[in-house]
């Protein structure tokens, strides 16, 4: 796949970046559930922030808004589950 010299692939495909970011948050959440430690929870939180930014970017570009909405819904579920993991740490 050829790279555009004037744009990164992230700028070229913001909906792909947002989908990948949400998937990574989901993987990190699974890890935090199986190994509930403060550091694992922090990694999930950081990835959620990254995914939210990627979703906003994809929204601004108006790319695949149906996928963006699905990713937003998935991210909300991840946040709820992360909250449960955080409660179990206390």
PyMOL commands that place a pseudoatom at each C-alpha (Angstrom):
pseudoatom trace, name=CA, resn=UNK, resi=1, chain=A, elem=C, hetatm=0, pos=[0.000, 0.000, 0.000]
pseudoatom trace, name=CA, resn=UNK, resi=2, chain=A, elem=C, hetatm=0, pos=[1.520, 3.285, -1.072]
pseudoatom trace, name=CA, resn=UNK, resi=3, chain=A, elem=C, hetatm=0, pos=[1.789, 6.048, 1.462]
pseudoatom trace, name=CA, resn=UNK, resi=4, chain=A, elem=C, hetatm=0, pos=[0.717, 9.564, 0.684]
pseudoatom trace, name=CA, resn=UNK, resi=5, chain=A, elem=C, hetatm=0, pos=[3.642, 11.843, 1.332]
pseudoatom trace, name=CA, resn=UNK, resi=6, chain=A, elem=C, hetatm=0, pos=[1.408, 14.761, 2.321]
pseudoatom trace, name=CA, resn=UNK, resi=7, chain=A, elem=C, hetatm=0, pos=[-0.824, 12.814, 4.726]
pseudoatom trace, name=CA, resn=UNK, resi=8, chain=A, elem=C, hetatm=0, pos=[-0.426, 10.016, 7.191]
pseudoatom trace, name=CA, resn=UNK, resi=9, chain=A, elem=C, hetatm=0, pos=[-2.715, 6.983, 6.956]
pseudoatom trace, name=CA, resn=UNK, resi=10, chain=A, elem=C, hetatm=0, pos=[-4.376, 8.209, 10.142]
pseudoatom trace, name=CA, resn=UNK, resi=11, chain=A, elem=C, hetatm=0, pos=[-5.493, 11.362, 8.386]
pseudoatom trace, name=CA, resn=UNK, resi=12, chain=A, elem=C, hetatm=0, pos=[-6.364, 9.394, 5.282]
pseudoatom trace, name=CA, resn=UNK, resi=13, chain=A, elem=C, hetatm=0, pos=[-8.563, 6.922, 7.117]
pseudoatom trace, name=CA, resn=UNK, resi=14, chain=A, elem=C, hetatm=0, pos=[-9.855, 8.379, 10.394]
pseudoatom trace, name=CA, resn=UNK, resi=15, chain=A, elem=C, hetatm=0, pos=[-12.642, 5.803, 10.648]
pseudoatom trace, name=CA, resn=UNK, resi=16, chain=A, elem=C, hetatm=0, pos=[-10.073, 2.985, 10.470]
pseudoatom trace, name=CA, resn=UNK, resi=17, chain=A, elem=C, hetatm=0, pos=[-7.990, 4.609, 13.200]
pseudoatom trace, name=CA, resn=UNK, resi=18, chain=A, elem=C, hetatm=0, pos=[-11.068, 5.016, 15.403]
pseudoatom trace, name=CA, resn=UNK, resi=19, chain=A, elem=C, hetatm=0, pos=[-12.119, 1.391, 14.896]
pseudoatom trace, name=CA, resn=UNK, resi=20, chain=A, elem=C, hetatm=0, pos=[-8.616, 0.169, 15.678]
pseudoatom trace, name=CA, resn=UNK, resi=21, chain=A, elem=C, hetatm=0, pos=[-8.473, 2.363, 18.790]
pseudoatom trace, name=CA, resn=UNK, resi=22, chain=A, elem=C, hetatm=0, pos=[-11.743, 0.977, 20.128]
pseudoatom trace, name=CA, resn=UNK, resi=23, chain=A, elem=C, hetatm=0, pos=[-10.605, -2.594, 19.429]
pseudoatom trace, name=CA, resn=UNK, resi=24, chain=A, elem=C, hetatm=0, pos=[-7.378, -1.946, 21.309]
pseudoatom trace, name=CA, resn=UNK, resi=25, chain=A, elem=C, hetatm=0, pos=[-9.340, -0.552, 24.264]
pseudoatom trace, name=CA, resn=UNK, resi=26, chain=A, elem=C, hetatm=0, pos=[-11.447, -3.711, 24.238]
pseudoatom trace, name=CA, resn=UNK, resi=27, chain=A, elem=C, hetatm=0, pos=[-8.344, -5.941, 24.255]
pseudoatom trace, name=CA, resn=UNK, resi=28, chain=A, elem=C, hetatm=0, pos=[-6.815, -3.945, 27.115]
pseudoatom trace, name=CA, resn=UNK, resi=29, chain=A, elem=C, hetatm=0, pos=[-10.084, -4.198, 29.051]
pseudoatom trace, name=CA, resn=UNK, resi=30, chain=A, elem=C, hetatm=0, pos=[-10.050, -7.989, 28.694]
pseudoatom trace, name=CA, resn=UNK, resi=31, chain=A, elem=C, hetatm=0, pos=[-6.503, -7.994, 30.032]
pseudoatom trace, name=CA, resn=UNK, resi=32, chain=A, elem=C, hetatm=0, pos=[-7.514, -5.759, 32.950]
pseudoatom trace, name=CA, resn=UNK, resi=33, chain=A, elem=C, hetatm=0, pos=[-10.416, -8.088, 33.746]
pseudoatom trace, name=CA, resn=UNK, resi=34, chain=A, elem=C, hetatm=0, pos=[-8.168, -11.119, 33.853]
pseudoatom trace, name=CA, resn=UNK, resi=35, chain=A, elem=C, hetatm=0, pos=[-5.382, -9.296, 35.719]
pseudoatom trace, name=CA, resn=UNK, resi=36, chain=A, elem=C, hetatm=0, pos=[-7.128, -6.543, 37.705]
pseudoatom trace, name=CA, resn=UNK, resi=37, chain=A, elem=C, hetatm=0, pos=[-4.251, -4.300, 38.649]
pseudoatom trace, name=CA, resn=UNK, resi=38, chain=A, elem=C, hetatm=0, pos=[-4.103, -0.519, 38.843]
pseudoatom trace, name=CA, resn=UNK, resi=39, chain=A, elem=C, hetatm=0, pos=[-1.627, -0.285, 35.949]
pseudoatom trace, name=CA, resn=UNK, resi=40, chain=A, elem=C, hetatm=0, pos=[-3.835, -2.377, 33.660]
pseudoatom trace, name=CA, resn=UNK, resi=41, chain=A, elem=C, hetatm=0, pos=[-6.816, -0.145, 34.452]
pseudoatom trace, name=CA, resn=UNK, resi=42, chain=A, elem=C, hetatm=0, pos=[-4.698, 2.930, 33.712]
pseudoatom trace, name=CA, resn=UNK, resi=43, chain=A, elem=C, hetatm=0, pos=[-3.757, 1.514, 30.304]
pseudoatom trace, name=CA, resn=UNK, resi=44, chain=A, elem=C, hetatm=0, pos=[-7.426, 1.005, 29.456]
pseudoatom trace, name=CA, resn=UNK, resi=45, chain=A, elem=C, hetatm=0, pos=[-8.284, 4.525, 30.591]
pseudoatom trace, name=CA, resn=UNK, resi=46, chain=A, elem=C, hetatm=0, pos=[-5.515, 5.991, 28.411]
pseudoatom trace, name=CA, resn=UNK, resi=47, chain=A, elem=C, hetatm=0, pos=[-6.654, 3.969, 25.412]
pseudoatom trace, name=CA, resn=UNK, resi=48, chain=A, elem=C, hetatm=0, pos=[-10.260, 5.083, 25.930]
pseudoatom trace, name=CA, resn=UNK, resi=49, chain=A, elem=C, hetatm=0, pos=[-9.075, 8.699, 25.791]
pseudoatom trace, name=CA, resn=UNK, resi=50, chain=A, elem=C, hetatm=0, pos=[-7.150, 7.940, 22.613]
pseudoatom trace, name=CA, resn=UNK, resi=51, chain=A, elem=C, hetatm=0, pos=[-10.188, 6.210, 21.080]
pseudoatom trace, name=CA, resn=UNK, resi=52, chain=A, elem=C, hetatm=0, pos=[-12.473, 9.117, 21.974]
pseudoatom trace, name=CA, resn=UNK, resi=53, chain=A, elem=C, hetatm=0, pos=[-10.123, 11.509, 20.192]
pseudoatom trace, name=CA, resn=UNK, resi=54, chain=A, elem=C, hetatm=0, pos=[-9.988, 9.217, 17.162]
pseudoatom trace, name=CA, resn=UNK, resi=55, chain=A, elem=C, hetatm=0, pos=[-13.786, 9.018, 17.086]
pseudoatom trace, name=CA, resn=UNK, resi=56, chain=A, elem=C, hetatm=0, pos=[-14.087, 12.800, 17.210]
pseudoatom trace, name=CA, resn=UNK, resi=57, chain=A, elem=C, hetatm=0, pos=[-11.641, 13.059, 14.342]
pseudoatom trace, name=CA, resn=UNK, resi=58, chain=A, elem=C, hetatm=0, pos=[-13.580, 10.521, 12.267]
pseudoatom trace, name=CA, resn=UNK, resi=59, chain=A, elem=C, hetatm=0, pos=[-16.793, 12.378, 13.034]
pseudoatom trace, name=CA, resn=UNK, resi=60, chain=A, elem=C, hetatm=0, pos=[-15.271, 15.674, 11.910]
pseudoatom trace, name=CA, resn=UNK, resi=61, chain=A, elem=C, hetatm=0, pos=[-14.254, 14.087, 8.619]
pseudoatom trace, name=CA, resn=UNK, resi=62, chain=A, elem=C, hetatm=0, pos=[-17.763, 12.645, 8.258]
pseudoatom trace, name=CA, resn=UNK, resi=63, chain=A, elem=C, hetatm=0, pos=[-16.396, 9.211, 7.476]
pseudoatom trace, name=CA, resn=UNK, resi=64, chain=A, elem=C, hetatm=0, pos=[-18.572, 6.119, 7.821]
pseudoatom trace, name=CA, resn=UNK, resi=65, chain=A, elem=C, hetatm=0, pos=[-20.760, 7.689, 10.489]
pseudoatom trace, name=CA, resn=UNK, resi=66, chain=A, elem=C, hetatm=0, pos=[-22.634, 4.425, 11.032]
pseudoatom trace, name=CA, resn=UNK, resi=67, chain=A, elem=C, hetatm=0, pos=[-19.367, 2.730, 11.992]
pseudoatom trace, name=CA, resn=UNK, resi=68, chain=A, elem=C, hetatm=0, pos=[-18.396, 5.724, 14.126]
pseudoatom trace, name=CA, resn=UNK, resi=69, chain=A, elem=C, hetatm=0, pos=[-21.688, 5.388, 16.026]
pseudoatom trace, name=CA, resn=UNK, resi=70, chain=A, elem=C, hetatm=0, pos=[-21.143, 1.655, 16.535]
pseudoatom trace, name=CA, resn=UNK, resi=71, chain=A, elem=C, hetatm=0, pos=[-17.665, 2.385, 17.858]
pseudoatom trace, name=CA, resn=UNK, resi=72, chain=A, elem=C, hetatm=0, pos=[-19.051, 5.038, 20.218]
pseudoatom trace, name=CA, resn=UNK, resi=73, chain=A, elem=C, hetatm=0, pos=[-21.585, 2.554, 21.557]
pseudoatom trace, name=CA, resn=UNK, resi=74, chain=A, elem=C, hetatm=0, pos=[-18.860, -0.067, 22.017]
pseudoatom trace, name=CA, resn=UNK, resi=75, chain=A, elem=C, hetatm=0, pos=[-16.658, 2.460, 23.798]
pseudoatom trace, name=CA, resn=UNK, resi=76, chain=A, elem=C, hetatm=0, pos=[-19.492, 3.269, 26.219]
pseudoatom trace, name=CA, resn=UNK, resi=77, chain=A, elem=C, hetatm=0, pos=[-19.766, -0.432, 27.086]
pseudoatom trace, name=CA, resn=UNK, resi=78, chain=A, elem=C, hetatm=0, pos=[-16.013, -0.568, 27.630]
pseudoatom trace, name=CA, resn=UNK, resi=79, chain=A, elem=C, hetatm=0, pos=[-16.242, 2.426, 29.984]
pseudoatom trace, name=CA, resn=UNK, resi=80, chain=A, elem=C, hetatm=0, pos=[-19.001, 0.753, 31.991]
pseudoatom trace, name=CA, resn=UNK, resi=81, chain=A, elem=C, hetatm=0, pos=[-17.034, -2.473, 32.260]
pseudoatom trace, name=CA, resn=UNK, resi=82, chain=A, elem=C, hetatm=0, pos=[-13.893, -0.570, 33.230]
pseudoatom trace, name=CA, resn=UNK, resi=83, chain=A, elem=C, hetatm=0, pos=[-15.856, 1.091, 36.015]
pseudoatom trace, name=CA, resn=UNK, resi=84, chain=A, elem=C, hetatm=0, pos=[-16.763, -2.379, 37.315]
pseudoatom trace, name=CA, resn=UNK, resi=85, chain=A, elem=C, hetatm=0, pos=[-13.122, -3.456, 37.207]
pseudoatom trace, name=CA, resn=UNK, resi=86, chain=A, elem=C, hetatm=0, pos=[-12.088, -0.303, 39.084]
pseudoatom trace, name=CA, resn=UNK, resi=87, chain=A, elem=C, hetatm=0, pos=[-14.700, -1.019, 41.760]
pseudoatom trace, name=CA, resn=UNK, resi=88, chain=A, elem=C, hetatm=0, pos=[-13.291, -4.517, 42.220]
pseudoatom trace, name=CA, resn=UNK, resi=89, chain=A, elem=C, hetatm=0, pos=[-9.846, -3.060, 42.931]
pseudoatom trace, name=CA, resn=UNK, resi=90, chain=A, elem=C, hetatm=0, pos=[-11.063, -1.167, 45.991]
for i in range(1, 90): cmd.bond("trace and resi %d" % i, "trace and resi %d" % (i + 1))
show_as sticks, trace
zoom trace
